[in-house]
Amino acid sequence: METNDVVLITGASSGVGLSLTHHLAGRFHVLAAARSLGKLKAEFGENPDVSVFGLDLADPDATKDLLDTIVAQHESIAYVINNAGVNVAGTLEELEDADVQRSLQVNAISPALIMRRLLPQMKAHDFGRVINMTSGAPLNCFPGYSAYSASKGALNAFTVTAARECAEYNIKINLMSPGPVKTNMAPNGPLDPSVCHPTVDYLLSLDADGPTGRFFWLGYEIPLFPILEGIEWLEGRADERYRRAF
Ligand SMILES: NC(=O)c1ccc[n+]([C@@H]2O[C@H](COP(=O)([O-])OP(=O)(O)OC[C@H]3O[C@@H](n4cnc5c(N)ncnc54)[C@H](OP(=O)(O)O)[C@@H]3O)[C@@H](O)[C@H]2O)c1
């Protein structure tokens, strides 16, 4: 890694993203984005290794405008940490349409938009490292968090599919969860957000043979999918490993 490498970190104003911006600034030039531009300026305004940007991921046009701005400013943005997220709690019946739409937009659709805008540049340089911050929620589907779980499930699918679509390139697109860390989103989290730093360092420094389309958490690799050998999805058949329900 060279010191002039640029990393875009969304959700840099608090919690995990704030911790990561402090951790990575210097080794990288950090493009730190969040809605709370005042907080970003107060935290990083004097830091020459950080550029701060106001960004509302709920607004796709504003997200596209910011991407145009940073792409014009930097020849290569080879590192991306799609970290920003919202967790709107409530049972499925309690949720408003707007809650569901905002969760999907901020947690999945805008991160996918960021990938769509930056992947061509990464392909042109044959290099990219993307970390999408997911959660164990879509694997657990805890009652009361369907908007969050569904949005992170969508992020997982965008990530794994994009990783497979980029398999011919030295582009690694992985998922991680920071762990149960104490932040505004999870005020009772038992761990400090810095526990995620080694996983981030690992994923940003993967070599060309490294994993892509996989999920990491606190140094562990977590399986995303059940083993589905013996199912021919496109032919409508499954072999004797699968119990017939009727
Ligand atoms: N804490 C945990 O234990 C835990 C566990 C699993 C996964 N995660 C994931 O880790 C990531 C970071 O969360 P955190 O725990 O650090 O929570 P946090 O302290 O609430 O941070 C969330 C960040 O996202 C930004 N954000 C929220 N809505 C946004 C929007 N519409 N546009 C742009 N930025 C927005 C916030 O900044 P502004 O308000 O300034 O926009 C903030 O910087 C999330 O993706 C979360 O799902 C956390």
The ligand as an ORCA input file, in Angstrom:
! r2SCAN-3c Opt
* xyz 0 1
  N     -22.548     -1.423     16.436
  C     -22.651     -2.708     16.175
  O     -22.546     -3.563     17.075
  C     -22.874     -3.199     14.763
  C     -23.093     -4.565     14.558
  C     -23.259     -5.028     13.279
  C     -23.183     -4.137     12.213
  N     -22.969     -2.804     12.426
  C     -22.874     -1.930     11.252
  O     -21.748     -1.089     11.377
  C     -21.958      0.116     10.628
  C     -21.603      1.327     11.469
  O     -22.578      1.463     12.500
  P     -22.237      2.010     13.945
  O     -22.485      0.923     14.898
  O     -20.919      2.692     13.929
  O     -23.439      3.046     14.127
  P     -23.490      4.635     14.264
  O     -22.545      5.130     15.298
  O     -24.927      4.952     14.382
  O     -22.921      5.134     12.869
  C     -23.704      5.117     11.713
  C     -23.028      6.055     10.711
  O     -23.828      6.044      9.508
  C     -24.081      7.390      9.140
  N     -25.374      7.486      8.477
  C     -26.590      7.131      8.955
  N     -27.543      7.460      8.076
  C     -26.917      8.011      7.015
  C     -27.352      8.568      5.782
  N     -28.650      8.641      5.467
  N     -26.422      9.050      4.934
  C     -25.115      9.012      5.233
  N     -24.632      8.505      6.376
  C     -25.529      8.020      7.262
  C     -24.070      8.180     10.438
  O     -23.668      9.533     10.200
  P     -24.661     10.780     10.101
  O     -25.758     10.593     11.105
  O     -23.741     11.926     10.358
  O     -25.141     10.732      8.678
  C     -22.953      7.482     11.203
  O     -21.703      8.038     10.871
  C     -23.421      0.060     10.164
  O     -23.494     -0.345      8.820
  C     -24.039     -0.981     11.079
  O     -25.150     -1.595     10.490
  C     -22.810     -2.317     13.680
*
